[in-house]
Structures are given as structure tokens and as C-alpha cells.
């Protein structure tokens, strides 16, 4: 058995379990837990993060001027000047300085496309999160005759004209 380091290595043709989305979700959990640790304890040593996010993703909150300047992606740097980092199960929020103005951003983890800690050459890249479509409604089974050996009787009365 070999370890999978990239979700493109997971075969999808026969994957009825959905390992690729499971791995993506687990790796997003690595980002979440790293940010939780930093929110609680601060950045240790030389650690710092570059977090790239898709700005058009649902749930991303940033000021209109930043959305206009970065219509597709923005890379956030968490190193020396960040404040009030807060992390929950679905997203993180942080205050950062842009051209001398402090702004509060909210980023769902599904919007994160890259996470790098260059101090230790660690990085993760993510595909856009796949939202699973709802399962189609189950088809109702055809009613079985009470006695399968007995022929089915069709009454013609309903087809007759009065």
C-alpha cells in the first residue's frame, strides 16, 4: 500500500465511497486546526501563513473595494500584523491591514484554495469544494401481485364509453 499525497492520485472511476472529497475535507481540517492553534497560542518561531482564498465563493465577507481589487483570489498573510483571529468549524475571521486600513474578513474553509507555511516548506492546495447534489428521490417499487402465479385481471369497464 502506498500513501496518497494528492487527491489526483485517488482513482475516481470505481470510487463508490468518495475518497477524494474525504481527503480534501481532512486536509481542510489541517488548515482549521493550525489556525485554531495560532488563534489560541499565537504564531510560534518563524511560522507564518499565506492563505489563498477564492473571493467569489459563497460566504466570503470582505469590503467591496477589496472584492473589486481581487475579484477571483486574494492571498492573506498571517505573520506580524493580524488581529483577532477567530476559528470555527466552517470558517475563520481575521483583521488585517490593507494600505493602512484595518479590515475584518470572514473566510469559509471551502473558499481556501491554498495554504502555505514557507518557514518549513509546508503547503496544501485545494480544488473548489464540491457540494454534493441531493440524492434523487428513490423510485417507488412496482407493486407486486399478491399471488404471482395468478394471472392479472384487467377490467375493461373503465375503457367503455357510456
C-alpha positions as CSV (number, residue, x, y, z in Angstrom):
1,X,0.0,0.0,0.0
2,X,1.3,3.5,-0.8
3,X,0.3,6.7,0.8
4,X,-1.7,9.2,-1.2
5,X,-0.3,12.7,-1.1
6,X,-2.5,14.3,-3.7
7,X,-6.2,13.7,-4.3
8,X,-5.5,13.4,-8.1
9,X,-3.8,10.1,-7.1
10,X,-7.1,8.7,-5.9
11,X,-8.9,6.7,-8.6
12,X,-12.4,8.1,-9.2
13,X,-13.8,5.6,-11.7
14,X,-14.6,2.9,-9.2
15,X,-14.6,5.0,-6.1
16,X,-18.1,4.5,-4.7
17,X,-17.0,5.7,-1.3
18,X,-15.8,9.1,-2.4
19,X,-12.2,9.1,-1.1
20,X,-11.1,12.3,-2.9
21,X,-13.7,14.5,-1.2
22,X,-12.9,12.8,2.2
23,X,-9.2,13.6,1.7
24,X,-10.0,17.2,0.7
25,X,-12.2,17.6,3.8
26,X,-9.5,16.1,6.1
27,X,-6.8,18.4,4.6
28,X,-9.0,21.4,5.1
29,X,-9.2,20.2,8.7
30,X,-5.4,20.6,8.9
31,X,-5.8,24.2,8.0
32,X,-8.6,24.7,10.5
33,X,-6.6,23.1,13.4
34,X,-3.4,25.1,12.5
35,X,-5.4,28.3,12.6
36,X,-7.1,27.3,15.9
37,X,-3.7,26.7,17.5
38,X,-2.5,30.1,16.3
39,X,-5.6,31.8,17.4
40,X,-5.1,30.3,20.9
41,X,-1.3,30.5,21.2
42,X,0.0,32.9,18.6
43,X,2.5,32.1,15.8
44,X,5.5,30.3,17.2
45,X,9.0,30.8,16.0
46,X,9.3,31.7,12.3
47,X,6.0,30.2,11.3
48,X,3.7,32.4,9.2
49,X,0.9,31.6,6.7
50,X,0.0,32.5,3.2
51,X,-3.7,31.6,2.8
52,X,-5.1,32.0,-0.7
53,X,-8.9,32.2,-1.0
54,X,-11.4,32.4,-3.8
55,X,-13.2,35.7,-3.2
56,X,-16.2,34.8,-5.3
57,X,-17.0,31.7,-3.1
58,X,-20.3,31.9,-1.1
59,X,-19.9,33.1,2.4
60,X,-16.7,35.2,1.8
61,X,-17.0,38.5,3.5
62,X,-14.6,41.3,2.6
63,X,-15.1,45.0,1.9
64,X,-16.3,45.9,-1.6
65,X,-13.1,47.7,-2.6
66,X,-11.1,44.5,-1.8
67,X,-13.5,42.3,-3.7
68,X,-13.2,44.7,-6.7
69,X,-9.4,44.6,-6.4
70,X,-9.3,40.9,-6.0
71,X,-12.3,39.5,-8.0
72,X,-11.1,36.0,-8.1
73,X,-8.5,35.3,-5.4
74,X,-6.7,37.0,-2.6
75,X,-3.7,35.8,-0.6
76,X,-3.8,36.7,3.1
77,X,-0.5,36.9,5.1
78,X,-0.7,36.0,8.7
79,X,2.7,37.0,10.1
80,X,3.3,40.2,12.0
81,X,0.2,42.3,11.6
82,X,-3.0,40.4,12.0
83,X,-5.6,40.7,14.8
84,X,-8.5,38.9,16.4
85,X,-8.1,35.6,14.6
86,X,-11.2,33.5,15.3
87,X,-11.9,30.0,14.0
88,X,-15.0,27.9,14.0
89,X,-15.8,24.6,12.3
90,X,-16.8,26.2,8.9
91,X,-14.7,29.4,8.6
92,X,-12.2,31.8,10.1
93,X,-12.2,35.5,10.5
94,X,-9.3,37.8,10.9
95,X,-8.5,41.5,10.9
96,X,-5.7,42.6,8.5
97,X,-4.2,45.9,7.4
98,X,-4.7,47.0,3.8
99,X,-2.9,50.2,2.8
100,X,-3.0,51.3,6.5
101,X,-6.7,50.5,7.0
102,X,-7.7,47.6,9.2
103,X,-10.4,45.3,7.7
104,X,-12.2,42.3,9.1
105,X,-12.5,39.4,6.8
106,X,-14.6,36.2,7.0
107,X,-13.4,33.2,5.0
108,X,-15.2,29.8,4.8
109,X,-12.8,26.9,4.7
110,X,-14.4,25.9,1.4
111,X,-13.1,29.1,-0.2
112,X,-9.4,28.3,0.7
113,X,-7.5,27.3,-2.4
114,X,-4.0,27.3,-0.9
115,X,-2.3,27.2,2.5
116,X,1.5,27.6,2.8
117,X,3.8,27.9,5.8
118,X,7.1,28.9,4.0
119,X,9.1,28.7,7.2
120,X,9.0,24.9,7.0
121,X,8.2,24.4,3.2
122,X,4.7,23.1,4.0
123,X,1.9,23.7,1.6
124,X,-1.6,22.4,0.6
125,X,-3.6,23.2,-2.5
126,X,-7.3,22.7,-2.8
127,X,-9.8,22.3,-5.6
128,X,-13.1,24.1,-5.2
129,X,-15.1,22.3,-2.6
130,X,-17.7,20.0,-4.2
131,X,-21.2,20.4,-2.9
132,X,-22.8,17.0,-3.1
133,X,-26.1,17.2,-5.0
134,X,-29.1,15.9,-3.2
135,X,-29.8,12.3,-3.8
136,X,-32.5,11.7,-6.3
137,X,-35.8,10.6,-4.8
138,X,-36.0,6.8,-4.6
139,X,-38.3,5.3,-7.2
140,X,-41.3,3.6,-5.8
141,X,-41.2,-0.1,-6.5
142,X,-43.9,-1.5,-8.7
143,X,-46.5,-3.2,-6.5
144,X,-46.2,-6.9,-6.7
145,X,-49.3,-9.0,-7.3
146,X,-50.4,-10.8,-4.2
147,X,-50.1,-14.1,-5.9
148,X,-47.5,-14.1,-8.7
149,X,-48.8,-17.4,-10.1
150,X,-52.3,-16.0,-10.7
151,X,-52.8,-14.1,-14.0
152,X,-53.5,-10.4,-13.7
153,X,-57.1,-9.4,-14.5
154,X,-57.7,-6.1,-16.2
155,X,-61.3,-4.8,-16.1
156,X,-62.4,-3.3,-19.4
157,X,-65.3,-1.4,-17.8
158,X,-63.2,1.7,-17.3
159,X,-62.4,1.9,-21.1
160,X,-66.0,1.6,-22.3
161,X,-68.0,4.6,-23.4
162,X,-71.3,5.1,-21.8
